[in-house]
Amino acid sequence: MSVYLPDNKLFEFIAAIILRNNGYVAGVPRRLLGGRATRHQVNVIGIDLNTSPFSLNNIIIVQACRSENNNLDLNLVRNLKATLMDLEQTLPPQRELIRDIVGTARGDLFHRIYGKQKNREKLTVNYVGNIFINRPLSQHAWEYANAHGIYVTYIPQTLAGNSLNHWFSVLRSHLNKVVDSHGEITLPGLKKKEKKHQAVKEIINLLRCKDTADRLEAHQNHDLFTIINEVINQKEFAPLQNKLQQLALASMNGYPVVLEYNITYRNLLEAALINLSEQFNRAKSISQRTKYRSLNAVKFIIENINQTIDPNITLLSYTADSNKVPEPIKNMQGSLYVPTAVIDKRMTRFNLKLPLKTDISLVAEFHIKQK
C-alpha cells in the first residue's frame, strides 16, 4: 500500500527544517494553540528568541502554499491572518517571557512550551505569519499579505539537482517502509524510541488510507515530523540535507529573504569573526555622519537579475568581490530570492544582514553590476 501525504504538509516540514538550520527553535506543536475564540491546530511553529530592547519573542506561524489551485491562495492568507488575530488576543495579564535558552536543549524548550496541554497561553509573545511558496502566489493574495504584515518566502523549485516533487516522492516511498509487513519498525533511530513504537505504527497505518491521511491530530503531526527527520537522516537524502543547510534566511530592510550559497556555514562564521576583528582597527576613524553604516561590510556583485515563475519574486545571481571579502568566502556565489516589493528599481546597491550566531551577523553589501 502507498502512503498518502499531501505536498503542503511535506513542504511545511521542509520549511521547519530550514528554520531549524537558521537558528530558530522550530517544530510541530503537540497540542492545539489557544486563541480567544477557539483552539487552532498549527502545523509548524518557529520561535525567534529576540534579544532586542522594546521587542518580544516572535512566534512564527508557518503556512505552506504548494497546491496548484491559485483560487485558494487568498483564502489561505485570510485564514492565517484570522488565526494570528485570535492568538494575539490571548496574551496573559501578567507579562511572562520565554526564558533564555542558555543551558537548555532546544528540543526541551520547545516541548516545555508546546508539548503538554494548557488551559490558556501563558507567554507574552508577538505572533508573525510567514507563507512559504515555490510556485506563483495569486496577486490578490500577495496584496493581502503585504497589507497585513504577513511575510512570503520563496523556496527554489529545484534542490540538490532534483525537483521538490522528486524529493516528496522519495520521502513517501521511504515512509511506506518505516513499518514492514510484519509490523516491525525498520529505522534504527526509531527502534531506540520504544515508547513511540505504537504511535509510529498507528500514524503509518493512517497515512496508508486516503480518508485519514490528512486528518492527523496535533500530537500525531508532531510524531510524524519526528519520523520524517529520521527518514531524512538516511544516506539517500544526504544531498538534500546539504542543500537545505545552504539556504539562509537573511534580512533585507527587515524582510526575510532566502540566500542560496555554495560554501559551508563554518566559512561564513569564520568570515564574520574576521570582520569583527577588523572593525576594531577601523573604529577610531569613523565619523558621526556614518554611524548607521556597517563598519566593514563584505562586498558582493549582482551579475544577473531574472524573474522567477512568480512575477512578485526576483532572482538575483551574485558572486563575491574577491578583493573585498575575507579569505574563507572568496569563492562564494549563489542566488538571492527577493520580493519585488522590497526592491527599489533605482537603487544600485543594498545591504543584507545574515544572522549566524547570537549577536554575530555577516553584513553583506550587494552592488548591482551596471550593463
C-alpha positions in Angstrom: 0.0 0.0 0.0 1.1 3.5 -0.7 1.5 6.4 1.7 -0.8 9.4 1.1 0.7 12.6 2.4 -0.2 16.0 0.9 2.5 18.1 -0.7 1.6 21.0 1.5 2.3 19.1 4.7 5.7 17.8 3.4 6.5 21.4 2.3 5.7 22.7 5.8 8.1 20.1 7.3 10.8 21.2 4.8 10.2 24.8 6.0 10.6 23.7 9.6 14.0 22.1 8.8 15.1 25.3 7.1 14.1 27.4 10.1 16.0 25.0 12.4 19.1 25.2 10.2 18.9 29.0 10.6 18.9 29.0 14.4 15.2 29.1 15.1 13.6 26.8 17.7 11.2 25.2 15.2 9.0 22.2 15.2 5.4 20.9 15.2 3.3 21.6 18.4 1.9 18.6 20.2 -1.2 20.5 21.2 -3.7 23.0 19.9 -2.9 26.7 20.4 -5.5 28.5 22.5 -7.0 31.6 20.9 -9.7 34.0 22.2 -12.5 32.3 20.3 -11.2 28.7 19.7 -8.2 26.4 19.6 -6.0 26.3 16.5 -4.1 23.4 15.0 -0.9 24.9 13.7 1.4 22.5 11.8 4.7 24.3 12.1 6.0 27.0 14.5 9.3 28.8 14.7 10.5 30.7 17.8 12.7 33.7 17.4 14.3 34.4 20.7 14.5 38.2 20.2 17.0 39.9 22.5 16.5 43.5 21.1 15.0 46.1 23.5 11.3 47.0 23.1 10.8 43.7 21.3 9.0 40.5 22.4 9.9 37.0 21.3 8.5 36.3 17.9 6.4 33.2 17.3 6.4 32.5 13.5 3.2 30.7 12.3 4.2 28.9 9.1 1.9 28.1 6.2 2.9 26.3 3.0 1.4 27.1 -0.4 2.2 24.2 -2.6 -1.0 23.1 -4.3 -1.7 24.2 -7.9 -5.1 25.8 -7.2 -4.4 29.6 -7.2 -8.1 30.3 -6.4 -7.5 29.2 -2.8 -4.5 31.5 -2.2 -6.5 34.4 -0.9 -8.4 32.2 1.5 -5.2 30.7 2.8 -3.8 34.2 3.6 -7.1 35.3 5.1 -7.3 32.2 7.3 -3.7 32.8 8.5 -4.5 36.4 9.4 -7.6 35.3 11.3 -5.5 32.8 13.2 -2.9 35.4 14.1 -5.6 37.9 15.3 -7.3 35.3 17.5 -3.9 34.1 19.0 -2.8 37.7 19.7 -5.9 38.3 21.9 -4.8 35.6 24.4 -1.8 37.4 25.9 -1.7 36.9 29.7 -2.5 39.8 32.1 1.0 39.4 33.6 4.0 39.6 31.3 5.9 36.3 31.1 8.6 36.0 28.5 10.2 32.9 27.1 13.3 32.2 29.3 16.8 32.3 27.8 17.9 29.1 26.1 21.3 29.0 27.7 21.9 25.6 29.3 18.7 24.2 27.8 18.3 21.9 24.8 16.2 23.5 22.1 14.0 20.4 21.9 13.3 20.6 25.7 12.4 24.3 25.4 10.0 23.6 22.5 8.3 20.7 24.4 8.0 22.8 27.5 6.1 25.5 25.6 4.2 23.4 23.0 4.2 19.9 24.5 1.6 19.4 27.2 -1.9 20.6 27.0 -2.6 24.0 28.5 -5.8 25.7 29.6 -4.6 29.0 28.2 -1.5 30.5 26.7 0.9 32.0 29.3 3.7 33.6 27.4 3.8 37.2 26.2 4.9 36.9 22.6 4.5 38.5 19.2 2.8 36.3 16.5 4.1 36.6 13.0 2.8 34.9 9.8 5.0 33.5 7.2 3.9 31.8 4.0 6.4 29.6 2.2 5.9 29.2 -1.6 7.6 27.6 -4.5 5.0 28.4 -7.2 3.2 31.6 -8.2 1.0 33.1 -5.5 -2.1 35.0 -6.8 -1.8 38.8 -7.0 -4.7 39.3 -4.6 -3.1 37.0 -2.0 0.2 39.0 -2.3 -1.5 42.3 -1.8 -3.5 41.0 1.2 -0.3 39.5 2.8 1.6 42.8 2.3 -1.2 44.9 3.7 -1.5 42.8 6.8 2.2 42.3 7.6 2.4 38.6 6.5 5.7 37.6 5.1 6.1 35.5 1.9 9.3 33.4 1.5 10.2 31.7 -1.8 12.0 28.4 -1.8 13.7 27.2 -5.1 11.8 24.7 -7.1 15.0 22.6 -7.5 17.1 21.4 -4.6 20.3 19.4 -4.9 19.7 18.8 -8.6 16.1 17.4 -8.2 12.7 19.0 -8.1 10.7 19.1 -4.8 8.2 16.7 -6.4 11.1 14.1 -6.8 12.1 14.5 -3.1 8.5 14.3 -1.9 8.0 11.1 -3.9 11.2 9.5 -2.4 10.1 10.6 1.1 6.7 8.9 0.6 8.4 5.8 -0.6 10.7 5.6 2.5 7.8 6.4 4.8 6.0 3.4 3.4 8.9 1.2 4.5 9.1 2.5 8.1 6.9 -0.3 9.2 7.4 -3.6 7.4 4.8 -6.3 6.6 5.4 -8.0 10.0 4.7 -4.8 11.8 8.3 -4.1 12.8 9.9 -0.7 12.7 12.9 -0.6 10.3 14.6 2.7 11.0 17.4 2.4 13.6 16.7 5.8 15.1 13.0 5.0 15.7 13.8 1.5 17.1 15.5 3.1 20.0 12.4 5.1 20.9 10.4 2.1 22.3 7.7 4.3 23.9 6.9 5.6 20.4 6.6 2.3 18.6 2.8 2.1 18.9 2.3 5.7 17.9 4.6 5.3 14.8 2.7 2.2 13.6 -0.7 4.0 14.1 0.5 7.0 12.1 1.8 4.9 9.2 -1.5 3.0 9.1 -3.4 6.3 9.0 -1.2 7.6 6.1 -1.9 4.4 4.1 -5.6 5.4 3.9 -6.7 8.4 1.8 -9.6 9.3 4.1 -7.4 9.6 7.2 -4.0 10.7 5.8 -4.9 14.4 6.0 -6.8 14.2 9.4 -3.9 13.7 11.8 -4.3 15.2 15.2 -1.8 17.7 16.6 0.2 15.1 18.6 0.3 12.8 15.6 1.6 15.6 13.4 4.3 16.1 15.9 5.3 12.4 15.9 5.1 12.4 12.1 7.7 15.2 12.0 9.9 13.0 14.2 9.6 10.2 11.7 10.3 12.5 8.8 13.5 13.7 10.5 14.7 10.1 10.9 13.9 9.3 7.3 15.9 12.3 6.0 18.9 11.1 8.0 19.2 8.2 5.6 22.1 8.3 3.1 19.8 8.8 0.1 18.8 12.2 1.5 22.4 13.5 2.1 22.4 15.8 -1.0 19.0 17.3 0.1 20.3 17.8 3.7 23.4 19.5 2.5 21.4 21.8 0.2 18.9 22.7 2.9 21.9 23.8 5.1 22.9 26.1 2.3 19.6 28.0 2.3 19.9 31.0 4.7 17.1 33.4 5.9 18.7 36.8 5.6 17.2 40.3 6.3 16.7 42.9 3.7 15.2 46.1 5.1 13.6 43.9 7.8 12.0 41.5 5.3 13.1 37.8 5.3 14.7 36.7 2.0 16.3 33.4 1.0 20.0 33.4 0.3 21.3 30.3 -1.5 25.1 29.8 -1.3 27.8 27.2 -2.2 30.1 27.1 0.8 29.9 25.8 4.3 28.4 27.5 7.4 31.8 27.3 9.1 33.2 29.5 6.3 30.5 32.1 6.8 31.1 32.2 10.6 34.8 32.5 10.1 34.4 35.4 7.7 32.1 37.2 10.2 34.7 36.7 13.0 37.4 38.1 10.8 35.2 41.1 10.1 34.6 41.6 13.8 38.4 41.8 14.5 38.9 44.3 11.6 36.2 46.5 12.9 38.3 47.4 15.9 41.0 48.7 13.6 38.5 51.0 11.8 36.5 52.2 14.8 38.8 55.1 15.5 38.3 56.6 12.0 34.5 56.6 11.8 32.6 59.9 11.9 29.2 60.8 13.3 27.7 61.0 9.8 28.4 57.3 9.1 27.1 55.9 12.4 24.3 54.0 10.6 26.7 52.3 8.1 28.3 48.9 8.7 31.9 49.3 9.7 33.2 46.6 7.4 30.5 45.1 5.2 31.7 42.3 2.8 31.0 43.1 -0.9 29.2 41.0 -3.5 28.4 41.7 -7.1 24.9 41.1 -8.6 25.7 39.6 -12.0 22.2 38.9 -13.3 18.6 39.8 -12.4 15.9 37.5 -13.6 12.2 36.7 -12.8 11.1 33.5 -11.2 7.9 31.7 -12.0 6.2 34.2 -9.6 6.4 37.7 -11.0 6.5 39.0 -7.4 9.8 37.3 -6.7 13.1 38.4 -8.3 16.1 36.1 -8.7 19.4 37.8 -8.2 22.6 35.9 -9.1 25.7 37.1 -7.2 29.4 36.4 -6.8 31.8 37.6 -4.1 34.2 40.5 -4.9 37.4 38.6 -4.1 39.2 41.9 -3.2 36.6 42.9 -0.6 35.7 39.8 1.3 37.6 37.7 3.8 39.5 34.6 2.5 37.0 32.0 3.7 34.3 33.3 1.4 36.3 34.4 -1.7 34.6 31.7 -3.8 31.1 32.3 -2.5 28.3 32.6 -5.1 24.7 31.7 -5.4 21.2 33.2 -5.7 19.0 35.6 -3.8 15.2 35.4 -3.9 13.8 38.8 -3.1 10.1 40.0 -3.3 9.9 42.7 -5.9 8.1 45.0 -3.4 11.3 45.1 -1.3 13.5 46.2 -4.3 13.8 49.8 -5.4 14.4 49.8 -9.2 16.6 53.0 -8.9 19.0 51.5 -6.3 22.5 50.4 -7.3 23.3 48.7 -4.1 21.7 47.4 -0.9 22.7 45.8 2.4 21.7 42.3 3.6 22.1 41.1 7.2 22.8 37.4 7.7 22.4 36.2 11.3 24.9 33.4 12.1 25.1 33.2 15.9 23.6 35.1 18.8 24.8 38.7 18.3 27.0 37.7 15.4 25.9 38.6 11.9 27.5 38.9 8.5 26.6 42.2 6.8 26.8 42.0 3.0 26.7 44.9 0.6 25.4 43.9 -2.8 26.3 46.1 -5.8 24.2 45.8 -8.9 26.5 45.4 -11.9 25.7 48.1 -14.4 25.3 47.0 -18.0 
